[in-house]
Amino acid sequence: MKRIIVVAVLLTLLAAPYARAAEKISFGVLPVMQALPLFMAHERGLFKEEGLDVELIPFASGLEKDAAMAAGQTQGYFGDMLTSIILGANQVPMRMVATVFNTTGSQRMFAVLAAPGTGKPSLKELAQKGIAGSSNTIIEYVTTRLLEKEDPNATLSMIETKNILARMPMLLQGQVAGAVLPEPLVTLVEGKGATVVADDRGLGITPTTLLFTKDFIDRNTSVVRAFLRAVSRASALINADPEGARPVMIKYARIPEPLQQSVAIPVFGAPSVPERGLVLDTYSWLRGKGILKSELTFEEMVRGDLLP
């Protein structure tokens, strides 16, 4: 009996150096409501339950997040479709593996607003006067698509204001006729007298996506699948008990204090494959703007076989 135990111990010790520990995932996130499934998966221990060692790395801006990804400091990140395509084409071979939120139904992510006291001008009128936003980004993309719905021949004049927080006082003080803002800032400035002229609700053109480097996916396909399972479970938890998720949202997302207890918790569908038509439309827009030089296929931007 003792001999059997000794042999078993020796076999365990010999096998130990070859046992592969779970690879740590450093995943970049922004302090926004749409990243709530990631925060919930972390807070509720869902990543650990899937056998993963995930560190969510918070960034104050998309620029910082993209720079960290390009420098190899993170293996994946949460972001909009435009930056996902640009980063993957120009710096790091990447693949979008899932869409986690989109502007379906009554949900909105971005809105074009008119300054208080100016009534409700048309989007075309605001576009001619100048709209505070950020060129060559999701802000310009969504504004362009909204403007095309009203008048395909209208021209957009973008007043370059990359700092989102700087746009609010400019709009509220009447320094600009209009501005593009994300939720929950849209709701905040509406309460201060600004008027929504157009928004992306129901259009499904501003999805947020999860990405990993191609190299990481190739080496850790099962890990990425487990990551997506945890996020899917977190989305289901949020939808089942939105108010139960509010403390997590307040802890991690940048929600203005007056709205923390009242802003609606987003509804998250199960993670899905990024829509081909939208991916290719976004890619074509980037190519048309001259932002993207590389020719890419859908399969070079999206990996659609990893969802649970």
C-alpha positions in Angstrom: 0.0 0.0 0.0 2.8 2.4 0.9 4.6 1.6 -2.3 1.4 2.5 -4.3 1.2 5.9 -2.4 4.9 6.6 -3.1 4.5 5.8 -6.8 1.4 8.0 -7.0 3.2 10.9 -5.4 6.2 10.5 -7.7 4.0 10.5 -10.7 2.3 13.7 -9.5 5.6 15.4 -9.0 6.9 14.4 -12.4 3.7 15.6 -14.1 3.6 18.9 -12.3 6.2 20.8 -14.4 4.2 19.9 -17.5 0.8 20.9 -16.1 -0.3 24.2 -17.8 -1.7 26.9 -15.6 -4.5 29.1 -17.0 -2.9 31.9 -18.9 -3.6 35.3 -17.4 -5.8 37.6 -19.5 -5.2 41.4 -19.2 -8.3 42.9 -20.8 -8.8 46.6 -21.4 -12.0 48.3 -20.5 -13.5 51.8 -20.4 -15.7 53.1 -17.5 -18.9 53.0 -19.5 -22.3 51.4 -18.9 -22.0 49.2 -22.0 -19.1 47.3 -20.4 -21.3 46.2 -17.4 -21.3 42.5 -18.4 -17.5 42.5 -18.0 -17.7 44.2 -14.6 -20.4 41.8 -13.5 -18.4 38.7 -14.6 -15.5 40.0 -12.5 -17.5 41.0 -9.4 -19.6 37.8 -9.3 -16.6 35.6 -9.9 -17.9 34.2 -13.2 -14.4 34.4 -14.8 -13.0 32.3 -12.0 -15.8 29.8 -12.2 -14.8 29.3 -15.9 -11.2 28.6 -14.7 -9.9 32.0 -15.9 -7.5 34.5 -14.5 -8.8 37.7 -15.9 -7.6 41.2 -14.9 -9.7 44.0 -16.2 -7.5 47.0 -16.9 -9.4 50.3 -16.7 -8.5 53.1 -19.1 -9.7 56.7 -18.9 -9.9 57.0 -22.7 -10.0 54.9 -25.8 -6.7 56.4 -27.0 -4.9 55.1 -23.9 -6.6 51.7 -24.3 -5.6 51.4 -27.9 -2.0 52.4 -27.1 -1.8 49.7 -24.4 -3.1 47.1 -26.9 -0.7 48.1 -29.5 2.2 47.9 -27.0 1.2 44.3 -26.1 0.1 45.3 -22.5 -3.3 43.7 -23.0 -4.5 40.6 -24.9 -8.0 41.9 -25.5 -10.3 44.8 -25.1 -13.7 46.3 -25.1 -14.4 48.9 -27.7 -16.4 50.3 -30.7 -16.2 48.7 -34.1 -14.3 51.5 -35.8 -11.3 51.5 -33.4 -11.4 47.7 -33.5 -10.9 47.6 -37.3 -8.4 50.4 -37.4 -6.2 48.9 -34.7 -6.4 45.5 -36.2 -5.5 46.7 -39.6 -2.6 49.1 -38.7 -0.9 47.8 -35.6 -2.0 44.5 -34.1 -3.7 41.6 -35.9 -7.0 41.3 -34.0 -10.4 39.7 -34.3 -13.7 40.9 -33.0 -15.2 37.8 -31.2 -18.5 39.2 -30.0 -20.9 42.1 -29.9 -22.1 42.7 -26.3 -24.4 45.7 -26.7 -26.2 47.5 -29.5 -28.8 50.2 -29.9 -31.8 48.0 -30.4 -35.4 49.0 -29.4 -35.5 52.2 -27.4 -31.8 52.0 -26.3 -29.5 54.7 -27.5 -25.8 55.2 -27.2 -25.2 58.5 -29.0 -27.3 61.5 -29.7 -26.9 64.8 -31.5 -28.1 67.6 -29.3 -28.9 71.3 -29.8 -27.9 74.0 -27.3 -30.5 75.1 -24.8 -32.7 77.9 -26.0 -32.3 77.2 -29.7 -35.5 75.2 -30.1 -35.2 72.0 -32.2 -33.4 72.7 -35.4 -33.0 70.0 -38.0 -29.9 67.9 -38.0 -29.1 69.4 -41.4 -29.2 72.9 -39.9 -26.9 71.9 -37.1 -24.5 70.1 -39.5 -24.2 73.4 -41.4 -23.5 75.5 -38.3 -21.1 73.0 -36.9 -21.4 70.1 -34.4 -18.9 69.5 -31.7 -17.5 66.0 -31.9 -14.4 64.0 -33.0 -13.5 63.3 -36.6 -12.5 59.9 -37.9 -14.2 58.2 -34.9 -17.5 56.5 -34.1 -18.8 60.0 -33.3 -18.4 61.1 -36.9 -19.6 57.8 -38.3 -22.9 57.7 -36.4 -23.5 61.5 -37.1 -22.8 60.9 -40.8 -25.2 58.0 -40.9 -27.9 59.9 -39.0 -27.5 62.9 -41.4 -27.8 60.7 -44.4 -31.2 59.5 -43.3 -32.4 63.1 -43.2 -30.6 64.4 -46.3 -28.1 62.2 -48.3 -26.7 65.4 -49.9 -26.1 67.3 -46.6 -22.6 68.2 -45.5 -21.3 67.7 -42.0 -19.2 70.4 -40.4 -17.5 68.9 -37.4 -16.0 71.1 -34.7 -13.1 69.2 -33.4 -13.6 68.5 -29.7 -12.0 65.2 -28.8 -12.6 65.6 -25.0 -16.2 64.4 -24.4 -16.4 66.2 -21.1 -15.4 69.5 -22.8 -18.3 69.2 -25.2 -20.9 69.5 -22.4 -20.1 73.0 -21.2 -19.6 74.2 -24.8 -23.1 73.0 -25.6 -24.8 74.2 -22.5 -23.2 77.6 -22.7 -24.1 78.0 -26.3 -20.5 78.1 -27.6 -21.6 75.5 -30.2 -24.9 75.0 -31.9 -24.8 71.3 -31.4 -22.8 68.4 -30.0 -22.6 64.6 -30.1 -22.6 63.0 -26.7 -22.9 59.4 -25.4 -25.2 58.1 -22.7 -25.6 58.9 -19.8 -24.3 62.4 -20.7 -27.2 62.7 -23.2 -29.7 62.3 -20.4 -27.7 64.7 -18.1 -27.6 67.6 -20.6 -31.3 67.0 -21.6 -32.1 67.7 -18.0 -30.2 71.0 -18.3 -32.2 72.2 -21.3 -30.4 70.7 -24.3 -32.6 69.1 -27.0 -32.1 65.8 -28.7 -32.3 66.3 -32.5 -31.3 62.8 -33.5 -30.1 59.6 -31.9 -29.1 56.1 -32.8 -31.9 54.2 -30.9 -33.3 51.3 -32.8 -30.7 51.6 -35.6 -28.2 49.0 -34.4 -25.3 50.9 -35.9 -23.2 51.5 -32.8 -22.3 48.1 -31.3 -19.7 47.6 -28.7 -17.5 44.6 -29.3 -15.0 42.3 -27.5 -11.6 41.7 -29.2 -8.6 39.6 -28.8 -5.3 39.5 -30.7 -5.2 36.9 -33.4 -2.1 35.4 -31.7 -3.9 35.0 -28.4 -6.9 33.4 -30.0 -4.8 31.0 -31.9 -3.0 29.9 -28.8 -5.9 30.0 -26.4 -9.1 29.2 -28.3 -10.7 27.3 -25.4 -9.8 30.2 -23.0 -11.5 32.8 -25.3 -14.6 30.5 -25.4 -14.7 30.3 -21.6 -14.3 34.1 -21.4 -17.3 34.6 -23.6 -19.3 32.1 -21.6 -18.7 34.1 -18.5 -19.7 37.3 -20.2 -22.9 35.6 -21.5 -23.8 34.5 -18.0 -23.2 38.0 -16.7 -25.5 39.5 -19.3 -28.2 37.1 -18.3 -27.8 38.0 -14.6 -28.1 41.7 -15.5 -31.2 41.2 -17.5 -32.8 39.1 -14.8 -32.1 41.6 -12.0 -31.2 45.0 -13.4 -31.4 46.8 -10.1 -29.1 44.2 -8.6 -26.5 45.2 -11.1 -26.8 48.9 -10.3 -24.1 48.9 -7.5 -21.7 47.3 -9.9 -22.4 49.8 -12.6 -21.9 52.7 -10.1 -18.7 51.2 -8.9 -17.1 50.8 -12.3 -18.8 53.0 -14.8 -18.5 56.8 -15.0 -22.1 57.8 -14.1 -22.8 61.4 -13.1 -23.9 61.4 -9.5 -27.4 62.9 -10.2 -28.2 59.9 -12.5 -26.6 57.0 -10.5 -29.9 55.9 -9.0 -32.2 56.7 -11.9 -30.5 56.0 -15.2 -31.9 52.9 -16.9 -29.7 49.8 -16.7 -29.1 48.7 -20.3 -30.5 45.5 -21.7 -27.8 43.1 -22.9 -28.5 40.4 -25.4 -26.4 37.3 -25.4 -23.0 38.0 -27.0 -23.4 37.6 -30.8 -21.3 37.5 -33.9 -20.7 41.1 -35.2 -23.1 41.6 -38.1 -21.4 41.1 -41.4 -23.2 44.0 -43.2 -22.4 46.5 -40.4 -18.8 45.4 -40.2 -18.3 45.8 -44.0 -20.2 49.1 -44.0 -17.9 50.4 -41.2 -14.9 49.2 -43.1 -16.0 50.8 -46.3 -16.6 54.1 -44.5 -13.1 54.0 -43.1 -11.6 53.2 -46.5 -13.6 56.0 -48.1 -12.3 58.5 -45.5 -8.8 57.4 -46.2 -8.4 56.3 -42.6 -7.8 52.7 -43.5 -5.3 51.7 -46.2 -5.3 48.0 -45.8 -7.7 45.7 -47.7 -9.4 43.3 -45.2 -12.0 40.6 -45.5 -14.7 40.0 -43.0 -12.8 37.0 -41.7 -9.7 39.1 -41.1 -11.8 41.4 -38.8 -14.1 38.9 -37.1 -13.8 35.4 -35.6 -17.3 34.1 -35.4 -16.9 30.5 -34.2 -16.1 31.1 -30.5 -19.4 31.9 -28.9 -21.0 29.5 -26.5 
